[in-house]
Amino acid sequence: MFKHRHSFFAGLALVASAALGCGSGGGGGAVVMVPAGAPGDLDGAVQAQAAAQAPGTTPVGAILRGAGGRGGRTEFHLQLVDDKCYWFSAAGDPGVGGLGLYLWGSGYFRVASAGGKGPQAVLMHCPRSTGMYRLQAKVRRGGGAFAVGVYAKAAPPKPPPPPEDLGALVEAEAAATAPGASRVGELLTGEAERHQWQARVEAGSCYWWVAHGEESVKEVSLFLYDSKRRRLDHNKTPARKVTLAYCPRRTSLVRLELKVHKGTGRYKVGLYGKSTEAAQPAAPAAQPEPMPQPQPEAAPPS
């Protein structure tokens, strides 16, 4: 058995493989050997398989080559980019009873694999990040030469990221800025450069307006006016969130104005209130006055 395997591999020609401009290497079947006359036949099988299973793709680099007996492995190091999807089309000699393809990412974790019982396999992968990847071709059964072609086409458009939960951001900011305060009414929403709301504030309470914009909102401010359009307070921050606090001396209607100074996008505003009476410490209980003690009677003069 050993002599038969030795005579088989003795007739193989040594060929250096190219992997998208990078070298190949690995354990098991790291030496790349291709029998004379085989490259053309394997190339045709690789190309036909890619045309059938990956239409619209274009070849990337030269066809990769390897050979081995059962368990033999050949590795290729490839540069993949995140805006393309890749198909790896592999075909082996008739003596290859099973061919497997395995792809590892830069962090030494396997991202995809494919294979079957025959001498052909196709592996497809759309990388999430650009970087160096390691492709391994493994002869599962039998033995012989194989070839792997790399094909690519533009990846489908990535779905937009889900919108931020501005309401949750407002609630979190209110919990940090005004602990113990409760929200008054529903959250307010806007996206204009300026937006105004009215609110009723009561004496004996303090109020906080908390505004938070999307990432595209770069700078925002809040202005508070009374019913006669006199400014009561304001706050401006070089960020997409801002808070304004106010403790009225009397019950009245006030008008809040939000202004976006830089950027555009949606924003939400929440109004939170807390009674100032509840925050005052309770008055100490009255202490009973001490009972007068009877004085001893003076002794009569002798």
ZIGIMO-V507138 format. One record per residue. SS is DSSP state (h for helix, s for strand, l for the rest). OMEGA is omega in radians with two decimals (* if undefined). D_LAST is the distance of its C-alpha to the last C-alpha in Angstrom with 2 decimals. Layout:
SS,OMEGA,D_LAST / SS,OMEGA,D_LAST
//
This chain:
l,-3.14,143.84 / h,-3.13,142.56 / h,-3.14,146.12 / h,3.13,146.61 / h,-3.13,143.45 / h,-3.13,144.40 / h,3.12,147.91 / h,-3.09,146.50 / h,3.13,144.16 / h,-3.12,146.75 / l,-3.13,148.81 / l,3.13,146.00 / s,-3.12,146.09 / s,-3.10,142.97 / l,3.07,141.79 / l,-3.13,138.76 / l,3.08,136.77 / l,-3.13,135.16 / s,3.13,131.88 / l,3.12,131.51 / l,-3.13,132.04 / s,3.14,129.82 / l,3.09,130.84 / s,3.12,130.43 / l,3.12,129.09 / l,-3.12,127.30 / l,3.07,127.54 / l,-3.13,130.03 / l,-3.07,132.94 / l,3.10,132.05 / l,-3.05,135.68 / l,-3.10,137.47 / s,-3.13,141.04 / s,3.14,143.44 / l,-3.13,146.91 / l,3.13,149.87 / l,-3.08,150.86 / h,-3.03,147.56 / h,-3.11,145.66 / h,-3.14,147.85 / h,3.14,147.59 / h,3.13,143.82 / h,3.12,143.39 / h,3.11,145.27 / h,3.11,143.11 / h,-3.09,139.93 / h,3.13,141.09 / h,3.12,142.29 / h,3.12,139.03 / h,3.13,137.02 / h,-3.12,139.24 / h,-3.02,138.68 / h,3.14,134.93 / l,-3.14,133.76 / l,3.13,135.97 / l,3.13,135.34 / l,3.07,134.09 / s,-3.14,135.65 / s,3.13,136.05 / l,3.11,133.64 / l,-3.13,135.13 / l,3.07,137.68 / l,-3.13,137.94 / s,-3.06,135.99 / s,3.09,137.77 / s,3.12,136.95 / s,3.11,138.18 / s,3.01,136.98 / l,-3.11,137.15 / l,-3.11,134.65 / l,3.14,131.14 / l,-3.08,132.48 / s,3.03,130.33 / s,-3.09,131.02 / s,3.12,128.31 / s,3.13,128.64 / s,-2.99,126.00 / s,3.03,126.11 / s,3.14,124.44 / s,-3.13,123.46 / l,-2.98,121.99 / l,3.12,119.58 / l,3.10,121.73 / s,2.97,124.57 / s,-3.02,125.22 / s,3.01,127.34 / s,3.10,129.83 / s,-3.08,130.98 / s,-3.08,134.35 / s,3.09,135.46 / s,-3.12,138.79 / s,3.05,140.10 / l,3.08,143.34 / l,3.14,144.46 / l,3.10,143.30 / s,-3.10,139.68 / s,3.13,138.40 / s,-3.09,134.98 / s,-3.12,133.51 / s,3.08,129.83 / s,-3.11,128.18 / s,-3.12,124.55 / s,3.11,122.69 / s,3.07,119.56 / l,-3.09,117.35 / l,-3.14,116.05 / l,3.11,112.93 / l,3.03,115.06 / l,-3.09,114.52 / s,-3.08,117.45 / s,-3.13,117.82 / s,3.08,121.00 / s,3.12,123.67 / s,3.11,126.92 / s,-3.14,129.81 / l,-3.10,132.10 / l,-3.11,134.72 / l,-3.09,137.56 / l,3.14,138.48 / s,3.12,136.89 / s,3.07,133.34 / s,3.11,131.67 / s,3.11,128.10 / s,3.12,126.44 / s,3.03,123.22 / l,-3.07,121.53 / l,3.08,119.20 / l,-3.12,115.80 / l,3.10,115.74 / l,3.11,118.37 / s,3.12,118.83 / s,3.11,120.76 / s,-3.12,121.51 / s,3.11,123.19 / s,3.12,125.97 / s,3.02,127.08 / s,-3.05,130.33 / s,3.04,130.55 / s,-3.09,133.54 / s,-3.14,132.19 / s,3.13,135.46 / s,-3.14,138.91 / l,3.12,139.68 / s,-3.13,141.43 / s,3.08,141.04 / s,3.09,139.02 / s,-3.14,138.39 / s,3.05,135.42 / s,3.14,135.66 / s,-3.11,132.67 / s,-3.07,132.78 / s,2.94,130.31 / s,-3.07,129.73 / s,3.12,126.96 / l,3.07,123.86 / l,-3.13,122.90 / l,3.12,120.32 / l,3.13,116.82 / l,3.12,114.57 / l,3.12,112.00 / l,3.13,108.48 / l,-3.13,106.24 / l,3.12,104.19 / l,3.05,100.64 / l,-3.10,97.90 / h,3.11,96.24 / h,3.12,93.78 / h,3.12,92.45 / h,3.10,92.21 / h,-3.13,90.21 / h,-3.14,87.84 / h,3.13,87.31 / h,3.12,86.64 / h,3.12,84.16 / h,-3.14,82.28 / h,-3.06,81.98 / h,-3.07,81.20 / l,-3.13,79.01 / l,3.13,77.41 / l,3.13,75.93 / l,3.14,78.01 / s,-3.14,80.34 / s,3.12,83.82 / l,3.14,84.29 / l,-3.11,87.71 / l,3.04,90.91 / l,-3.14,92.12 / s,-3.08,94.25 / s,3.08,97.67 / s,3.05,99.93 / l,3.08,102.66 / l,3.12,103.38 / l,3.05,102.55 / s,3.09,99.90 / s,-3.10,98.10 / s,3.06,95.33 / s,3.04,92.94 / s,3.11,90.28 / s,3.08,86.92 / s,3.12,83.84 / s,-3.05,80.60 / l,3.06,77.16 / l,-3.11,73.95 / l,3.10,71.37 / s,3.00,74.04 / s,-3.03,75.88 / s,3.09,79.61 / s,2.98,82.08 / s,-3.12,85.85 / s,-3.14,87.67 / s,3.12,91.41 / s,-3.13,93.81 / s,3.04,97.56 / l,-3.13,100.51 / l,-3.14,101.60 / l,3.06,104.07 / s,-2.98,101.19 / s,-3.10,100.26 / s,-3.03,97.72 / s,3.11,95.69 / s,3.09,92.95 / s,3.08,90.68 / s,3.14,89.81 / s,-3.11,87.29 / s,3.05,87.64 / l,-3.08,85.78 / l,3.11,87.52 / l,3.09,88.48 / l,3.04,90.16 / l,-3.10,87.58 / s,3.11,87.14 / s,-3.13,83.74 / s,3.05,84.32 / s,3.10,87.09 / s,-3.14,87.77 / s,-3.14,90.99 / s,3.06,91.80 / l,-3.10,94.96 / l,-3.10,95.13 / l,3.09,96.04 / s,-3.11,92.46 / s,3.13,89.72 / s,3.11,86.26 / s,-3.13,84.50 / s,-3.12,80.85 / s,3.09,79.34 / l,-3.06,75.98 / l,3.06,76.52 / l,3.11,73.91 / l,3.12,75.50 / l,-3.09,77.83 / s,3.01,81.47 / s,3.10,85.01 / s,-3.14,86.03 / s,3.12,89.42 / s,3.08,90.06 / s,3.05,93.19 / s,3.13,94.60 / s,3.06,97.19 / s,-3.10,99.40 / s,3.14,100.18 / s,3.12,102.34 / s,3.10,104.34 / l,3.09,105.01 / l,-3.14,104.13 / l,3.04,101.84 / s,3.07,98.06 / s,-3.13,95.20 / s,3.07,91.87 / s,3.08,88.77 / s,-3.08,85.69 / s,-3.11,82.35 / s,3.12,78.97 / s,3.14,75.34 / s,3.08,72.29 / h,3.12,69.88 / h,3.13,67.03 / h,-3.13,67.63 / h,-3.13,67.38 / l,3.10,63.95 / l,-3.14,61.03 / l,3.13,58.86 / l,-3.12,55.62 / l,-3.14,52.59 / l,-3.14,50.74 / l,3.12,47.53 / l,3.11,44.45 / l,3.13,41.67 / l,-3.13,38.52 / l,3.11,35.52 / l,3.11,33.12 / l,-3.14,29.67 / l,3.12,27.06 / l,3.12,23.80 / l,3.12,20.81 / l,3.14,17.64 / l,-3.14,14.86 / l,3.13,11.94 / l,-3.14,8.65 / l,3.13,6.33 / l,-3.12,3.78 / l,*,0.00
//
